[in-house]
């Protein structure tokens, strides 16, 4: 596969075939759509990376309050 595009003539032929198949008027729209898709994909990947960093930065500390039920029940009986 690496040798297929090693010569500039093959690249030119592939570009000409794409222009003939899709037509010149549609190519700018296709390129724009591809660019938007790549931007969305890139932003989602960055979002996932930042989310995972936020989760890694969180401390796994649990705070709790000790409740003495015996003391409360003795007070209510009095």
Secondary structure as UniProt FT lines:
FT   TURN            2..5
FT   HELIX           8..22
FT   HELIX           24..57
FT   HELIX           69..77
//
